[in-house]
Each structure stands twice: as structure tokens, then as C-alpha cells.
Amino acid sequence: MAPANAAAALDEWALWTDDELLECCAIVPEAPNVATVSFVSPSGAWFRYRPGQFLTLELPVPGGTVWRTYTISSSPSRPLGISITAKAQSDSIGTRWMLDHLRPGMRIRAKGPAGIFTIPMKGDGKYLFISAGTGITPSLAMTNYLFDRGTGIDVVLVNCARRPAEIICRRRLELMASRVPTIKLHFIVEQDDPYDVWTGYRGRLNQIMLGLIASDYLEREVYCCGPEPFMRSVRDMLIALGFDMERYHQESFTHAVESKEDAPELDDFVPAETNTAELVFAASGVSAACTETDTVLAAAKVAGLNIPSGCNLGICGTCKIRKLSGDVHMVHNGGISEDDIHEGYILACCSRPIGRVEVAV
């Protein structure tokens, strides 16, 4: 049983291990099909983990038990309980059972905590947390931990959601930001909610937004979590902006990493000025040697050709041309549609050639 004196020092209490069941003590709705589920130890043991780590829960769904992994959304600075925040997708089995059937007082088995996606416990750096959807949960835990520490807090948190109502734990984050001026929140949505006003960013995260949100991003440690296509787009943006990727850290929805050896290798293309490339301007009968760090627009100008251009930031779409063959590395800021890309078009101002590339110029 828990000590009678609730103010007893933690070193007089037992440390929770996964030999003991967890007891559900609260379920709080956060967004459509999203809830925070909180647990305590029936024996009164306390929890020790690092912000950003995960738990693996045993869920007794119809047809047999399943194990599901969830990021811990609570902070280790509050060790008497532990919480996860989960969303039931259309094909969810374990999470759907948990949101529909788990109730306070019920007990389940868990393994962990585990995971390497975490900030240092000292936590006095400059952080940029970038997430999409429920990928916000490790950012939430890390921000909460830094908030509770109360010293050296410098956090910029960016979360992308489909619409404002789907921003998870928004009020909880806003409460912390309202108390600590150096916690900056930025939400980006794709759609408005009916009969509601949204004054924040709309669309998809891009380089321009990133520069407006955190002008000192080059000085920050970046922690990113979300679907792999989202994280790949973030990596592409940072690489194109010259960010030191040794300071980039990521977690995935689908692959819980328990050790550095388990971490998947990232195969991102990084343009190098030591690697040569060739641009063939088919309509002009001109070929130009360049490097992977040169843009198609810059190489065309050196070759004496004029491709109409405007912003030179991948926004306006003025420099859209057709690629006939070869591959380019393009990081744009909304100036071209996915349909155009599928049909072979590129923006010359933000496309860098890989090997031999032929364009209709």
C-alpha cells in the first residue's frame, strides 16, 4: 500500500517496474478519437523515465491480447502517475478498445519505459519541437518537463494538424506558454473549423514558415515526430537550409526505437558541391556542367539562358519547367502542386540536379 504520509520522500517509496500491473485512474478526451489515459501503481510505487520515452501496453481486445506502444505524454517530474495520449484511427484495434472499454479502476500489464528519443535531463538547451498529429505527444512530455524544471527554458513548439479542433492537448500547452514567455507555440492547420475563427498558419509547414516561426533554428536542437512522409519533408527542409543534421532527432509512429542500434538509417539525399552534375537544356541545344548544390535556375543563367523567375524561394511558381529525364532534389514552399510534380514539372529556383538531367528549356 502507499505510505500514509503522502509527502514522504520518493527514496522511501518503491520504484515501479513492469512486473506490476498499472491501474487506470483517469481518461480525459483531448480531440476527436483522442484521449489521455492516466495510470498509477496499485502499490503506490513511483515512476522513473525520461521525457519522450514510451510504454508498451497489453490490451485484451476481442480475439486475443495485443501489445501496443504509446509515447508517455506525462512528465517524469511528476512521478506518482504516468499517462499516454492516443488516437484511435479508422483501423485501430488496441487503441479503439482502450478508448471504448478501459475505465478507471481497471488494471493492465505494461512493459517499459524505454526509448532513446529524449532530451537531456539537464534540459538547458534551445529546442525546436516539430510534430504532426499525435506526434505531438513526446513534444508535450518534453515541454512539460522543462516547464516543471523552471530554469533555462527555451522552446519553440510547432504542431501541424488537419484542423484546429484536432490539435491535441492545446489548452495544456497554452497554459504552460501563458506562464513562461520562452515557450513559444505555433500551430499549423490545413482546414478551418466551421463557425470558428483561426488566425494562425494555414497550409503545410515549409521553409518560409520555419524562418518566421524560429529565425534562430540553426542554433536549436530539433526533435521531430510524425508520419514518415512528414518527417522526410522536415529533413529535406533542414538539409536545404544548411542545418547541422547531427542536431536533428526523430521518432516514428510505426517503429519504436529502444536503442541506438535499433534506429533506422536515414537515406536522405544531401547535395554536395564536390559532386558534379550535368544539365541539358533540350529546346536550346545547350549543355552545362554544374554541381549538385547548384539550382537549375542558376545553372541556366550561367549558360546564358533565361528562365522566367520571381521569388526564387519556391513560392510563386513562375519558374516552373518540365523535366524530361533524370532526377532533381526539389524543396519548394508551395509553388507547385503534387499533380504537376507527378507530371514531371519542377521549380527551377529550388531544384538541384542529381547526375544528368534534361529539361524542356
Residue, then its C-alpha position, 0 to 999 in steps of 0.5 A: m500500500a502507499p505510505a500514509n504520509a503522502a509527502a514522504a520522500l520518493d527514496e522511501w517509496a518503491l520504484w515501479t517496474d513492469d512486473e506490476l500491473l498499472e491501474c487506470c485512474a483517469i481518461v480525459p478526451e483531448a480531440p476527436n478519437v483522442a484521449t489521455v489515459s492516466f495510470v498509477s501503481p496499485s502499490g503506490a510505487w513511483f515512476r522513473y523515465r525520461p521525457g519522450q520515452f514510451l510504454t508498451l501496453e497489453l490490451p485484451v481486445p476481442g480475439g486475443t491480447v495485443w501489445r501496443t506502444y504509446t509515447i508517455s505524454s506525462s512528465p517524469s517530474r511528476p512521478l506518482g502517475i504516468s499517462i499516454t495520449a492516443k488516437a484511435q484511427s479508422d483501423s485501430i484495434g488496441t487503441r479503439w478498445m482502450l478508448d471504448h472499454l478501459r475505465p478507471g479502476m481497471r488494471i493492465r500489464a505494461k512493459g517499459p519505459a524505454g526509448i532513446f528519443t529524449i532530451p537531456m535531463k539537464g534540459d538547458g538547451k534551445y529546442l525546436f519541437i516539430s510534430a504532426g498529429t499525435g506526434i505531438t505527444p513526446s513534444l508535450a512530455m518534453t515541454n512539460y518537463l522543462f516547464d516543471r524544471g523552471t530554469g533555462i527554458d527555451v522552446v519553440l513548439v510547432n504542431c501541424a494538424r488537419r484542423p484546429a479542433e484536432i490539435i491535441c492537448r492545446r489548452r495544456l500547452e497554452l497554459m504552460a506558454s501563458r506562464v513562461p514567455t520562452i515557450k513559444l507555440h505555433f500551430i499549423v492547420e490545413q482546414d478551418d473549423p466551421y463557425d470558428v475563427w483561426t488566425g494562425y498558419r494555414g497550409r503545410l509547414n515549409q521553409i518560409m514558415l520555419g524562418l518566421i516561426a524560429s529565425d534562430y533554428l540553426e542554433r536549436e536542437v530539433y526533435c521531430c515526430g510524425p508520419e514518415p512522409f512528414m518527417r522526410s519533408v522536415r529533413d529535406m527542409l533542414i538539409a536545404l537550409g544548411f542545418d547541422m543534421e547531427r542536431y536533428h532527432q526523430e521518432s516514428f509512429t510505426h517503429a519504436v526505437e529502444s536503442k541506438e542500434d535499433a534506429p533506422e538509417l536515414d537515406d536522405f539525399v544531401p547535395a554536395e558541391t564536390n559532386t558534379a552534375e550535368l544539365v541539358f537544356a533540350a529546346s536550346g541545344v545547350s549543355a552545362a556542367c554544374t554541381e549538385t548544390d547548384t539550382v537549375l535556375a542558376a545553372a541556366k543563367v550561367a549558360g546564358l539562358n533565361i528562365p522566367s523567375g520571381c521569388n526564387l524561394g519556391i513560392c510563386g511558381t513562375c519558374k516552373i519547367r518540365k523535366l524530361s529525364g533524370d532526377v532533381h532534389m526539389v524543396h519548394n514552399g508551395g509553388i507547385s502542386e503534387d499533380d504537376i510534380h507527378e507530371g514531371y514539372i519542377l521549380a527551377c529556383c529550388s531544384r538541384p540536379i542529381g547526375r544528368v538531367e534534361v529539361a524542356v528549356 
